[in-house]
Amino acid sequence: MEIPQKDDILKQFPQFEQPLLEEILKHSTIRQVEEGEEVMRTGQYIRSTVLLLSGLLKVYREDDEGNEFLMYYLEPGNACAMSMMCTARDEQSQIMAKAVTEAEVILIPSHLSEQWLAKYKSWHNFVIASYRQRFEELLQTLDSIAFKGLDERLLFYLKRHVKVSGKEIRLSHQQIALELNSSREVISRLLKKLEQTGAITLHRNYIEVHDLELV
């Protein structure tokens, strides 16, 4: 595996102090991940904390029938809070993580991640902030499921996707239906209604978002 470049890490994680950066350079590895490749899977023991250097990762749950429940996206400069939790407790992963685009991840050995909590204030703050951010995102997701209809859940889903990957959503209606635990026919009908409002335009292979606040 390649060693992460200092400038790349500084760009994405400017809050880390110099000694911490030196330790990351010395002890961590970088992994190139292809689009669609799994980074973590259910039942796997996670031996490293995962930081995203470039690209986009999707963290989700999957049931026995292959249905997906999207938990959150990881953007460059983010850490996977679930990987931190699994490494700290030496537990099997209960989630899946997959690359939405080509990506580079930094893998930090679990024992170092634990040591750095007491050794480096910036790492301690980073870990706490990662937990808080993911918890807040999960609450938003749960709220959308518990208190909103499917049309509102779809709108929430699209807004979140725009936030992390821009206004061209390259997902099929079937993929969206799987993540929202619905059918392709229902999702297609709701998307067509959104198109009629001018909020989106449906193309053959992607959805172009104009203004979701119009809805």
N, C-alpha and C positions, 0 to 999 in steps of 0.2 A: 504493500500500500504506500501511497505517497504521503509525504509530510506536509501539513497545511502551511501555506505561505503566510508570513507574518502580516504583510500588507492586507491580505484578504481577510484575516481574522480581525485586524484593527478596524477595517471598514465596517464589518458587520457587528462587532462587539467592542465598540469604543470605550465602554464603561469599565473594561477589565484593566487592572493595573499591570505595569510592566512585568513584575515577577510572575504573575499568573499567566500572562501571555507566553513567557519563556517556558513555563512548565507545559502549557498546552502544545507548544511547538516540539518540545522534547518527548512527551509521553503519549500524545494522541495520534490517531491515524485519520486519514480522510478516505472516504469511500465514494466512488462514482456510482450513481444510481440511474438506471435507465427509466424512461417513462413507462409507467405501469408495473415497475418492479416493487416487490414487497421489501420493506425495511424492517418491519416487525410483524409477527403473526401470533395469533392466539395460541397459548400453551407453551410458548417459547420462553426460556429463561433469558432475561436481558442482562448482559454483562457490562454494558457501556451506556453512559448517558449520551443521548443523541442531540447534537446541535446542528442546525441547518445553516450551511454556508451559502448555498445558492439553490434556486429552483423552488418547487412547491410540493409539500407533502400533505396527504389527506390522512387524518387519524379517525378511525371509525370502529364500530362494533359490527360483527357479522353473526347471524343466527345459523342454525343447522341447515336451513334451506337456501343459504346464500344471500339473504336479504341484508342490506347494509343500513346502519344508523350512523350518520355523519356526526362526529363529535366536534372536531375543529380542524382548521387548516394550520399548517406550519409554514411561515414565511422566513426568508433569510434574516438571521439575527435572533430567531426564536429557538427555544429548547423544547423537547417533548417532555412535558411534566410527567406523563405516564411512565416514560422510560426511567426518569429519576426515581419515581416511587418504587418501581419494580426492582431496580438495582439496590436501592437502600434497604429493601425488605427481603431481598433474595427470593422473590416470588415470580411465578409464571405470568406472562403477559395476558391480560384479559382484552386486549385491543389489537387492532390491525393498523399498520401504517403503510401507505403505498405512495409512490411518486406520481404526482399528477403531470409533472414535466421532468425532463432530465434534471438531476440534482446532485449536489455534493453535501455529504454529511460528515461532521466531525464526531468521532467516537472517542469518548473519554472513559478510561477504565473506572469501574465502579468504586474501587477503593480510593482512588484519587479524588473523585467527586465528593466523597464523604469527608476526606481530610481537608479539602479546600473550604468546606463550610466554616470551619473554625480558623483556618489560616488566612483566608482572603475575604475581606469585607465585601468587595465587589461581587464575588461569587455567591456569597450568602444572600446578598440583596437580589441578585439575578435569579437565584433559585426560588426565593420567596415570591418575587414578582411573577415568575413563570407559573407557579401554582395559582396565584391570585387571578391572573389573566385567564387561564384555562377554566377555573372554577366559574368565573363570571360568564364566560362563553357558554359553558354547559348549562348554567341557569337560564340564559337567554333561549337556548335550544329547548330546554324542558318547558319553559313558559310557552313557547310557540306550539308545542305539542299538546300541553294540558289545557290551554286557554284559547287557542285560535283554531279556526276552521282550516281546511286544506288550502283554500285560496290564499289566506293570510300566511300560512306556512310556506307556500310556494314563493310568495313575495319576499318573505324573510330569507329564504334559501337563495334566491337570486341576488338579493342585496349583499349577502355575505360573500357570495361567489365573486361579484363585481369588485368588492373591496380587496380581495386577495389576488385576482387574476385579470381585472380589467373588464371592459364592456363587451367583449366578444366571448360568449360562454360556449365553449366547444364540448358540449355534452349532448347526447341523444335524449330524446324524450323518455326512452326506456331507462337510461341511467338515472335520470332525475326521479322517475317513478320508483325505482328501487330504493333510492336514498330517502324518499319520503313515504315509503311503504304504501304505495298506491299502484294504480294501473297506468299503462302507457296511454290508454284511451282517455282517461280522466285528466291526466297531466296535459295531453295535447289539447283537450278542450279548454282547459284553464289558460294555457299559453295563448291560444287563439283569442280568447277574451282580452288578455293583456295587450295583444297586438292591435286589437280594435280600438283600444284607448290611446294608442300611439306611444305606449311605454316601451314597447319592444318591436323588433321586426324578426320574423322567423325566416331563416334561410335553410338551405338544404342540409348543411352540415354544422350549423351553429346558430346561436341566438344573439342578435345584436341588441344591446340595451341602450335605450335613449334616455329615459327619465322615469325611474320607478316611483318617484314622488307624485306622478300624475294620477296614480291609482287611488 
